[in-house]
Amino acid sequence: MRALRPARRGWVAILMCVATLVSAKADASVLVDGNASDWFGVLPPSDNTARIARRADGAGELVWRDAAGDARGSAAARACDLTQVRVTGDHDRLYILARCTGPVIVSGDSAWQVQVALDLNRFTGLGGSNFLGADAAGVTPDAAWEYLVQTRFGSGQGARLVDPYGNDYAGAEAAVHASGVCEISVPWSALGFSFVPADPIRVSVAS
């Protein structure tokens, strides 16, 4: 596992092997409803560090603690400052939780938006080079992505899954809570896998 928090870019990138988090005995038991109670891992003691937590049944969860107060701009922008990212999976889906300072707006034009870029092949520079949006941050070349999840809470449509060419794929889910919790899930099948990938993937989260 390797994690990176690029300064002044507003996103977190984590390289990890999700297969190590999947239990042969149990599912991840994450209900995508904006309630963080399904997530069990304790935060690392220091900012900009990650740890792996495990339940008794073997299910694992990566927990990233982001430095608080590093967002710049308006009060609304600072409310969307990421404070933690969590990743887990089961045999069917990948799950991501993003938590921000909050509270956040959950509907309308000013609704909080979370984007998750997924680099599946780890080929430097091959894939999407930016998050979506006119003023969106760019990702580093080694985080070029094959798929990206974009929440659409403002229009009440949950989430969309796209590739770098703008093609949409079905299956992504997302839910938000006004306290600043966003949960996202994507089926492995939508990413072209018939099973949990054994190779590492890079998960980049922007808020």
C-alpha positions, 0 to 999 in steps of 0.5 A: 500500500502506498498513499500520496496527498499532493499539496494544493490539489485537493485529492488523495491517491492510494495504491493498494491491493483490494484482494487483501481486504476481501474475506472468504467468510463474509461480505463487506456488509456496507450499505450505501446509505450515507451512514458511516456506521458500517465502517469499523476501522480506527483512524491512524494517529497521524495526518496523511497516513493510512492503516489496515483494520480487520474484523474477526471474520477477516474482512479488511478496511483501509483507513486514510486520515487526511490533514484537516484544515488544508482546504482553501477558498470559501466557507463552502469549499472549506466545509468540503475539505476531506478528513478521511477516506476508507476503502474496502471490497467484497466478491461483488463490489468495491466500496469507498467512503469519503468524509469531509469537515461538513456540514455540506449541501446535499441537493441543488447546484451547490451540492457536495460532489465527490469523484473517485478515479480508478487506475486499474493497470498502473501504466504511467500516463495511459488513461484519464489525466484530470478529474471531471469539471471545468476547473478540476484538478489534474492527476499525476501521470502515474494515477491516470485512470480507466474509470471514474465515479462522479457523484450527482447529488445536486440532481438527485441521480446518485452517481455515474461511472465513466471512462476517459472517452465519456462513455457511461457504465451502469452500476455505480451507487452513491449516497450522502449525509449532510454531516459530510459523509459520502459512500460509493460502490462500484460492481467489479463487473462494471470495471471489466472484472469477473472476480476481485482483482489480485493486482493493486489498483490506485484509488484517487478521491477528490472533493 
